[in-house]
């Protein structure tokens, strides 16, 4: 509902591959270290399955698979010492790089997010499920047209859920 955005919040963890602009999104209840780790695990599995589908052996993935550079913002759960140790131990293909603070223009996924927000900025949703359904259609099914040439000047409003 307008004025009560907390009741209609949808959290999305997202990733984009620079090479081919492939996007991966996970709808989550909230961002914390456990959920972040679980999403990294799922991302690792997606990349591993893609690698295996190209004729490689699964057991060779850690040693010979692609190196995955993850560019992360400075959310506290991204930098927690315990989660960092776990990532380095369990996902040897991941290389973590952190953006400078307050620098959305360096984060390519922000262009996707900005285009999505712009698409639905004036929508009024009847439920959180309706919002999630549209986000899935836009983000995971590739129906969103991304304006790759834009600079991020402001984050704007996302959308509202009506009761």
C-alpha positions in Angstrom: 0.0 0.0 0.0 1.2 3.5 -0.6 2.9 4.8 2.5 3.3 1.3 3.9 6.0 -0.2 1.7 7.4 -2.6 4.3 4.2 -4.7 3.9 5.0 -5.1 0.2 8.7 -5.6 0.2 10.3 -8.1 -2.1 14.0 -8.9 -1.7 16.0 -10.1 -4.7 19.6 -11.3 -4.8 20.9 -10.9 -8.3 23.9 -11.6 -10.5 24.8 -10.9 -14.1 27.5 -12.4 -16.3 29.4 -9.7 -18.1 30.3 -11.8 -21.2 26.7 -12.5 -22.4 24.6 -10.5 -20.0 23.0 -13.6 -18.6 21.0 -12.7 -15.5 20.3 -14.8 -12.4 17.8 -13.8 -9.7 16.8 -15.3 -6.4 13.8 -14.1 -4.5 14.7 -14.2 -0.8 12.9 -13.3 2.5 15.8 -11.0 3.5 19.5 -10.5 3.1 21.7 -12.2 5.7 24.8 -14.4 5.7 23.0 -17.7 5.6 20.8 -16.6 2.7 23.8 -15.1 0.9 25.7 -18.3 1.3 22.8 -20.4 0.0 22.5 -18.2 -3.1 26.2 -18.5 -3.8 25.8 -22.3 -3.5 22.9 -22.2 -6.0 24.9 -19.9 -8.3 27.9 -22.3 -8.1 25.6 -25.2 -9.0 24.1 -23.4 -12.0 27.5 -22.6 -13.3 28.8 -26.1 -12.6 25.8 -27.7 -14.5 26.3 -25.3 -17.4 30.0 -26.4 -17.5 29.1 -30.1 -17.3 26.6 -29.7 -20.1 29.5 -28.6 -22.3 31.0 -32.1 -21.9 33.3 -31.6 -18.8 33.4 -33.8 -15.8 31.7 -32.6 -12.6 34.6 -33.7 -10.4 37.0 -31.5 -12.4 35.0 -28.3 -11.9 36.8 -27.0 -8.8 40.2 -27.5 -10.5 39.6 -26.8 -14.1 36.2 -25.0 -14.2 35.8 -21.3 -14.9 36.9 -18.7 -12.4 34.0 -16.6 -11.3 34.7 -13.0 -10.3 31.9 -11.8 -8.0 31.7 -8.1 -7.7 29.9 -7.3 -4.5 28.6 -4.2 -2.8 29.5 -3.6 0.8 26.5 -5.2 2.6 27.6 -6.4 6.0 26.6 -10.0 5.2 28.9 -9.9 2.1 31.9 -9.1 4.3 31.3 -11.2 7.4 34.6 -13.0 8.3 32.9 -16.3 8.8 31.1 -16.3 5.5 34.2 -15.1 3.6 36.2 -18.1 5.1 33.4 -20.5 4.1 33.3 -19.1 0.5 37.1 -19.4 0.1 37.0 -23.0 1.4 33.9 -24.3 -0.4 33.9 -22.3 -3.7 37.5 -22.2 -4.9 36.3 -20.9 -8.3 34.9 -17.7 -6.8 37.0 -14.6 -6.6 35.5 -11.8 -4.5 35.9 -8.2 -5.4 34.2 -5.4 -3.5 33.0 -2.1 -5.0 34.0 1.1 -3.4 31.3 2.4 -1.0 28.4 4.4 -2.6 29.4 3.6 -6.2 26.4 2.2 -8.1 27.8 3.3 -11.5 30.4 0.6 -11.2 27.9 -2.1 -10.6 26.5 -3.4 -13.9 23.6 -5.1 -12.2 22.3 -1.7 -11.1 21.5 -0.9 -14.8 19.2 -4.0 -14.8 17.7 -2.9 -11.5 17.2 0.7 -12.6 15.5 -0.4 -15.9 13.2 -2.7 -13.8 12.3 0.0 -11.4 11.6 2.4 -14.2 9.3 -0.2 -15.8 7.1 -0.7 -12.7 7.5 2.6 -10.9 3.9 3.7 -11.2 2.3 0.3 -10.9 0.0 -0.5 -8.0 0.0 -4.2 -7.1 -2.8 -6.1 -5.4 -0.4 -8.5 -3.6 3.3 -9.3 -3.1 2.7 -12.4 -5.2 1.6 -10.2 -8.1 4.7 -8.1 -7.8 6.9 -11.3 -7.6 5.2 -12.7 -10.7 5.9 -9.6 -12.7 9.5 -9.4 -11.5 10.0 -13.1 -12.4 8.7 -12.3 -15.9 10.9 -9.3 -16.3 14.1 -10.6 -14.7 14.2 -14.4 -15.1 12.2 -14.8 -18.3 14.1 -12.0 -20.1 11.2 -9.7 -20.9 12.9 -6.6 -19.5 14.7 -4.3 -22.0 17.8 -3.1 -20.3 19.1 0.3 -21.0 22.8 -0.6 -20.9 24.0 2.9 -21.9 22.5 4.7 -18.9 24.2 6.1 -15.8 22.5 5.6 -12.5 21.7 9.0 -11.1 19.1 8.0 -8.5 17.5 4.8 -7.3 13.8 6.0 -7.4 10.8 4.1 -6.1 10.3 0.5 -6.8 6.5 -0.1 -6.7 3.7 -0.4 -4.2 1.5 -3.3 -3.1 -2.2 -2.5 -2.5 -4.0 -4.3 0.3 
